[in-house]
Amino acid sequence: MELLKRVLTAVVLIPLVVLLILRAPAPVLAFVSGVVALAALHELFKLSEAYKIQPLRIPAYVFCALLFLVIAIHPGGADLVSTAAISYIAVAAAVLAPFVFLAIAMSRDQISSAFPAAMVAAFGFAYVALPMALLVQLREQWRGSFLVLYLLLVVWAGDIFAYFIGKPFGRHRMSPRVSPNKTWEGAIASVVASVAVGVLMFHYAQPISSALMRAHLIERQNGIFEAMPLLPVIVLSVVLNIAAQLGDLVESLIKRGAGTKDSGAILPGHGGMLDRIDALLFAAPVLWCYAAWHVMTQ
């Protein structure tokens, strides 16, 4: 029953997510990503209560919403100026967040709760909001639709193969204290699946591009997808997969410390929103850095 719920949820959500990534205007994508980030942030704050921390909820939500408002107004593009501007915004927000939250926490009645509350709020902003914002800006870069689609398929393929290979065939535990169900067999299968999907996507980049244009899912100004040399694709896919698996493990660490299995129950068979995007939170900034480096070296 749990597996059936997991599959049905994926069948409904995946087409919607792909359609959103390919067709949604930047403000709409920023709005939806902001809502997802706020939902995941809410779940993270619920987990923090198990650590006897009362986070600064409202200030963190407002700070997060303001970031996505800025991204919606100025999503940037593929040029060097836009990439630099988004970089400055992200760095400035990450640097300011601890000071803003600490200043607000000073008004708390219990002074001993001020630092933990500000710490969780700042961590939540950097851990959840910034990666989701970078995902939106990644879509706005040249061939950004393809890059985000590639990211999602690489992460999803790795997750699926880790589950279906690791569960029946896994014998060697990867990190039993953090995530007892994860095995090295599943991790290796995950890497292989991600590399296979990445290689196939870039090898058939132009046919995929043509098919998506015929289906009116992308426009020519989004950038015609082109093949990449094999070695860079393999390396990038491996790095993204490792980042995604680390993201999954980090969230498992937070949940295990809080004594819970899932971050929430918003998605049947998948747990909470944070459970669903944990891998992307590590992988998206990696791909954004690659795309930004590519822009700056052109």
C-alpha positions in Angstrom: 0.0 0.0 0.0 2.8 2.4 0.9 4.6 1.7 -2.4 1.3 2.2 -4.3 0.8 5.6 -2.7 4.4 6.5 -3.6 3.9 5.6 -7.2 0.5 7.3 -7.6 1.8 10.5 -6.0 4.8 10.5 -8.4 2.6 9.8 -11.4 0.5 12.9 -10.5 3.3 15.2 -9.5 6.0 14.5 -12.1 4.1 15.8 -15.1 3.0 18.9 -13.2 6.6 19.6 -12.1 7.9 19.1 -15.7 5.2 21.3 -17.1 6.0 24.0 -14.6 9.7 23.9 -15.2 9.3 24.1 -19.0 6.4 26.5 -19.5 5.8 28.6 -16.4 6.8 32.3 -16.5 9.6 33.2 -14.1 7.2 35.0 -11.6 4.9 31.9 -11.5 7.9 29.6 -11.1 9.3 31.8 -8.3 5.9 31.9 -6.6 5.5 28.1 -6.6 9.1 27.5 -5.6 8.6 30.0 -2.7 5.5 28.2 -1.5 7.4 24.9 -1.6 10.3 26.5 0.3 8.0 27.9 2.9 6.3 24.5 3.4 9.7 22.8 3.7 10.9 25.5 6.1 7.7 25.0 8.2 8.5 21.3 8.5 12.1 22.0 9.4 11.0 24.3 12.2 8.6 21.5 13.5 11.6 19.2 13.6 13.6 21.8 15.5 11.1 21.7 18.3 12.2 18.2 19.0 15.6 19.7 19.8 13.8 22.0 22.3 14.3 25.0 20.0 11.6 27.5 19.3 12.6 29.1 16.0 11.8 32.6 14.7 9.0 31.5 12.4 7.4 34.7 11.2 10.7 36.6 10.6 12.1 33.5 8.7 9.0 33.2 6.6 9.1 36.9 5.7 12.8 36.8 4.9 12.3 33.8 2.7 9.3 35.3 0.9 11.3 38.5 0.2 14.0 36.5 -1.5 11.5 34.9 -3.8 9.9 38.3 -4.5 13.3 39.6 -5.6 13.8 36.6 -7.8 10.3 36.9 -9.3 11.0 40.6 -10.1 14.5 40.1 -11.3 15.0 36.4 -12.3 18.2 37.3 -14.3 19.4 35.5 -17.4 22.4 33.9 -19.0 24.5 37.0 -19.3 27.5 37.7 -17.0 25.8 40.8 -15.4 22.6 38.8 -14.4 24.7 35.9 -13.0 26.8 38.3 -11.0 23.7 40.1 -9.7 22.1 36.9 -8.5 25.4 35.8 -6.9 25.5 39.1 -5.0 21.9 38.8 -3.9 22.4 35.2 -2.6 25.6 36.0 -0.8 24.2 39.2 0.7 21.1 37.4 1.9 23.1 34.5 3.4 25.5 37.0 5.2 22.7 39.2 6.5 20.4 36.4 7.7 22.2 35.5 10.9 22.5 39.2 12.0 18.9 40.0 11.2 17.6 37.0 13.1 19.9 37.5 16.1 18.8 41.2 16.3 15.1 40.1 16.3 15.8 37.3 18.8 17.1 39.8 21.3 13.5 40.7 22.1 12.7 37.3 23.5 11.7 36.9 27.1 14.0 33.9 27.6 17.4 35.2 26.5 18.8 31.6 26.5 16.5 30.8 23.6 17.6 33.7 21.4 20.7 32.2 19.8 19.2 28.7 19.1 16.2 30.4 17.6 18.2 32.6 15.3 20.6 29.8 14.4 17.8 27.5 13.2 16.2 30.4 11.2 19.5 31.3 9.5 20.2 27.6 8.8 16.7 27.1 7.4 17.1 30.1 5.1 20.5 28.9 3.7 19.5 25.2 3.6 16.0 25.5 2.0 15.3 29.0 0.6 18.6 29.7 -1.2 18.8 26.4 -3.1 15.2 26.8 -4.3 15.8 30.3 -5.4 18.9 29.3 -7.3 16.8 26.6 -9.0 14.5 29.3 -10.3 17.4 31.4 -11.6 18.9 28.3 -13.2 15.8 27.9 -15.3 16.2 31.5 -16.6 19.7 30.9 -17.9 20.5 29.9 -21.6 19.2 26.4 -22.1 18.1 26.6 -18.4 15.0 24.5 -19.1 17.1 21.6 -20.3 19.5 22.0 -17.3 16.7 21.9 -14.8 15.0 18.9 -16.6 18.4 17.2 -16.6 18.8 17.9 -12.9 15.4 16.5 -12.0 15.7 13.4 -14.1 19.2 12.6 -12.7 18.0 13.0 -9.1 14.8 11.1 -9.7 16.6 8.2 -11.5 19.1 8.0 -8.7 16.4 8.0 -6.0 14.3 5.3 -7.8 17.2 2.9 -8.4 18.6 3.4 -4.9 15.2 2.4 -3.6 14.4 -0.6 -5.9 18.0 -2.0 -5.9 19.0 -1.1 -2.4 15.9 -2.5 -0.7 16.0 -6.1 -2.0 19.7 -6.5 -2.7 21.4 -4.1 -0.2 23.6 -5.9 2.3 26.2 -3.3 3.3 24.8 -0.4 5.3 26.1 3.0 4.3 25.3 5.0 7.4 23.4 2.8 9.9 23.2 5.4 12.6 21.8 8.1 10.3 19.8 6.1 7.7 19.6 2.4 8.5 17.9 1.5 5.2 20.5 3.1 2.9 23.1 0.6 1.5 26.2 0.9 -0.6 24.6 -1.3 -3.2 21.7 1.1 -3.5 24.1 4.1 -3.6 26.1 2.5 -6.4 22.9 1.7 -8.4 21.9 5.3 -7.8 25.1 6.7 -9.3 24.9 4.3 -12.3 21.3 5.3 -13.0 22.1 9.1 -12.8 25.0 8.7 -15.2 23.0 6.7 -17.6 20.2 9.3 -17.6 22.6 12.1 -18.0 24.5 10.5 -20.9 21.3 9.7 -22.7 19.9 13.2 -22.2 22.9 14.9 -23.6 23.5 12.4 -26.4 19.9 12.9 -27.6 19.8 16.6 -26.7 18.8 17.9 -30.1 16.0 15.3 -30.7 14.7 16.1 -27.2 14.8 19.8 -28.0 12.9 19.3 -31.3 10.3 17.1 -29.6 9.7 19.6 -26.8 9.4 22.5 -29.3 6.9 20.6 -31.4 4.9 20.0 -28.3 5.1 23.7 -27.5 6.7 23.0 -24.2 9.7 25.2 -24.9 10.4 28.1 -27.3 13.4 28.6 -29.5 14.6 31.5 -27.3 15.0 29.0 -24.4 18.0 27.7 -26.2 18.5 24.7 -28.5 19.9 21.8 -26.5 23.2 20.5 -27.7 25.3 17.5 -27.0 28.2 17.7 -24.6 31.4 15.6 -24.6 31.0 12.3 -22.8 33.5 12.8 -19.9 32.1 16.1 -18.6 28.6 14.7 -18.7 29.7 11.6 -16.7 31.6 13.7 -14.1 28.8 16.3 -13.7 26.2 13.5 -13.3 28.3 11.7 -10.7 28.8 14.9 -8.8 25.1 15.8 -8.9 24.2 12.3 -7.7 26.6 12.4 -4.8 25.3 15.8 -3.8 21.7 14.5 -4.0 22.6 11.5 -1.8 24.3 13.7 0.7 21.2 15.9 0.8 19.1 12.9 1.5 21.5 11.8 4.3 21.6 15.2 5.9 17.8 15.4 6.1 17.8 11.9 7.6 20.3 13.1 10.2 18.0 15.9 11.2 15.0 13.6 11.3 16.8 10.9 13.3 17.9 13.4 15.8 14.3 14.6 16.1 13.1 11.0 16.5 10.8 11.0 13.5 10.6 9.1 10.2 9.1 11.8 8.0 9.3 15.6 8.0 5.5 15.7 7.4 2.6 14.0 5.7 1.7 16.4 2.9 2.6 14.0 0.1 1.1 10.5 0.4 3.8 7.8 0.2 6.6 10.4 0.2 6.2 12.1 3.6 6.6 15.8 3.8 7.8 18.5 1.4 11.3 18.5 2.9 11.4 14.7 2.3 10.7 15.3 -1.3 13.2 18.1 -2.1 16.0 17.2 0.3 18.2 15.8 -2.6 17.6 18.9 -4.7 18.6 21.2 -1.9 22.2 20.0 -2.3 22.2 19.2 -6.0 20.6 22.4 -7.3 23.4 24.8 -6.1 26.0 22.5 -7.6 24.4 22.7 -11.0 23.8 26.4 -10.6 27.5 26.9 -9.8 28.4 24.9 -12.9 26.1 26.9 -15.1 27.4 30.2 -13.6 31.0 29.1 -14.2 30.1 28.3 -17.8 28.6 31.8 -18.3 31.7 33.5 -16.7 34.2 31.5 -18.8 32.4 32.1 -22.2 
